Amino acid sequence: INNNWNGIKLQWTNNCGLTYNTLANNSYGIDLLKADNNTFYHNNLINNTRQASPAFSAGNVWDDGYPSGGNYWSNYNGTDLYSGPNQDQPGSDGIGDTPYLIGANDRYPLMGTSSRFSVTWEEQNYYVDIVSNSTVSGFDFGIIFDSESGKMISFDVAGPGGGVGFCRVVVPRALINEPYTVLVDGKVETILLDISNGTHSYLYFTYNLSTKHVVIIPEFPSALILPLFILATLTMVILMKHTSKKEHAC
């Protein structure tokens, strides 16, 4: 960030992958010079004078196909009214309906910044991906009850009031399997996209922009959702207070 020239430059560099980077407030976000057959996706290109320059380069790919998607471009002015590989199915999916024009084009530009969070469960590493137009913080994975029905993903979202916020969350089925309940400040907001596959589930939900707390848990009967949410929140508060006391004692 904040470089007078390049965020990242690839020169005479072929067959590489560049993912999960944020490049902001540079003269050039990504600068290519005779760099061929590279792949770029899930990067956040924000307010660079020139987001990317593919000069004298060929065969580069700017997305990971559908439904994974491409990159977030802060100057993209497209809409998200449709979904699907051809962006012609009704309903939003966190991906722009038209490509972002760059080199061979980003066919599936993201409508919000991309974040990746690592979770270790039973000695296995999993990744939860979140695309959102809100600031995501406080990501956590925990167990409330038993090892299956008590799994919980939680995080906070924040943004200026008055607009509509969204999250597209990709959850590994091996970590938490369908069906899911998504709670935004205690209110159920689950939408399971048809693009879910055998290994990952894609969740999409919207909310009024402000500071919100999001909890993703396995689906429970509706009568149990509110008590479980209250218990989960109290558990998190107690754990945070306990941690705070430990740190203060040190």
N, C-alpha and C positions, 0 to 999 in steps of 0.2 A: 504494500500500500504506500501511497504518497511518494512515489518515485518520479523524478523528473523525466525519466525515459520509459523503460519497460518494467512491467510487473514480472513477466516471464518471457524470455526469448529462446526460441529454438532455431538453431542455425546448423544446416547440414545434419539434421537429426531426423531419423526415419523410424517408423514402426514403434512409436512410443505412445503411452497413454497418459493423459493429464486429467485427473479427476479430483473433486472435492477440495478445490482451492478457491479462495476469495481474492480477487484482484480489483482494487479500488483506488480511484483518484490518481491514476498514473497517466502519463502521456499515451502509452500503449498498454492495454491490458495484457494481451498475448500477441507477441510479435514473431512472425515466422519469416525465415529467409532460406529458401531452398530446403525446406523441411517437408518431406513427403510421407503420406500414408500414416499419419498420426491420428489419434482419436481423442476428442475432447468432450466430456460430458459431466454434468452435475457440478460445474464450476459457477461461481457467482461473479459476474463482471459488472461492476458498479461505478458509474460516473467517471469512467476513463475518457480522456479526450477522444481517443479512438479505441473502441472496445477490442478489436482484433484486426491484425493486418496479415493476410496470407500471401504476401508478395513472393512471386516466383516459386510457388509451392503447389503441389498437386496431390490429389488422392486423399486429402484429409477429411475426416468425418467429424461432424460437430454435434452428434447426438448418439444415444445408445439404443435407438429404436423405440418402439412402443411396447409396453407402457412405461418403460424406465424413463425416457425423456432425454432432453438435451441439457442446455445451460440456462441460467438466469441472466438476462440482459436488461439492465436498468432502463435502457432507452427503447425497449420493445413496447409498441403501442397497440398490440393486438388484443383481442377479446378471448374469453373462455366461456363459450356458450354450448360447445359440443364436445364430444369425446369419441374414442375409437381410433384405430390406425389411420383412417382417412379424415378424422375430425368431422364426421358427418352424422354422429349419433346424438340424440338429445341428452343434455346434461353436462355439467362441468366436470373436469377431471384434473385440474391443476396444470394443464398444458395448453398453450396458446393454439387457437384454431388455424392460424396461418404461420408459415415458416419465418424465421429470422434470417434476413439476407446476409450471408457471410460466406464467401468461398463457395463450397458445395451446399451451403445453407444448413442451418439448424432446423430440421423439420419439426421438432417437438420442443420449442422453447418453454421453459418453466415460467409459471406465473408468479412465483415467489422464490426466495432464496432457499438453497438446498443445504441441509445439515445431516450429518451422519453420526449416530451414537452407538458405542460398543457396549454389548451386554455379555457377561460371562455367566453361563448357567450349566451346572453339572459338567464343569471342565470343558465346555464348548463355547466358542466365541460366536456371537450373532451380531448383526447390524440392523438397527432400526433407522430408516431414512425418513426425514420429514421435509416436505416442501411447504412453505408458508409465506404469506405476506405480512406476518407478525414476527416480532422478535421472540425466538424460542430460547428458554432458559430453564434451569433446574431439572433437567432430565434425570429420571430415576427409574429403576426396576426393582421391585421387591415382592415379598411373599406376605400375604395377610393371613391365610388359613393354611390349607394343605398345599402340596407342591403343584397341583394342577388348577383347581378352582380358585386358588388364592393368588395367582400371579397378577401383577399389576404394573403397568407402565404409566408414569405420570410426568407432566411437565407444565410449565407456565408459558402463556403467550401474552404478548403486550403490543399495543399499537395505539396510534392516535384515535380518539373517539370520533364517532360520526360516520364511519364507513363499515364495510363488511369484511371480516377476516375469514381466512380459510386455512385449513391444514389438509395435506395429503400425506398420510402416514402409511409406510410400507412395513408390515410386521411379518417376520419369518414364522411360518406355521409351526415349525419345530419349537419355537419359543412360547408362543401362545396361539392356539388353533381356534378356528371359527367354532361357534358364532361369538361375536364380541358385543360388549356394551361400551359405548363411548359417552362419558359424562363431561360436560363443559359447565363448570360451576354447579354441578349437581343435576344438570338438565341433560336428558338423553338426546344425543345428536348423531346417531350412527347412520352412515351411508356406506354400504359395502359395494365397491365398484365391480362391474362385470369383468374387469380386466384382471381380477385375482386369478392366480394359477396354482399349480400343485405345490409350490414351495413358499409363496408369499401371498399375503392378503393386502389389498389396497383399500384403505379407508379414506373417505373424503367427507368433510363436514365444514359448515360455516357458522359464524357467530357475529354478534355486534362487536366491532373493534373496541377494545379496552383491555385491561388486565384480566386474564381468565386462567383458571386452573383446569387442566385436562387430565382425565383418568381413563385408561383403557383397561378393561378387565374382561374375563370370559363372561358370556351372557348368563344372567340370572333372571328368575321370575321378577316381573315388574314390582311386586310388593316388597321385594328384598333390596332393590337397588338403592333407595334412599338410606336405609339403615347401614348398608354396606359402605356407601360413600362416606357417611358420617364416621363410621368406625375406621375406615381407611385414613380419613383426614386426621382424626384424633391420634391414630398410630403414628402418622408422619410427624405430627406436632410434638408428640412425646419423644420420639427418636431425635428430632432436631434439638429439643431442649436438653436431652441427655448428652448429646454430642457437644452442645454449646458449653455445658457445665464442665465437661472433661477438658475442653480447650482452655476454659478460664482457669481451671485448676492448674494446668501446665504453666 
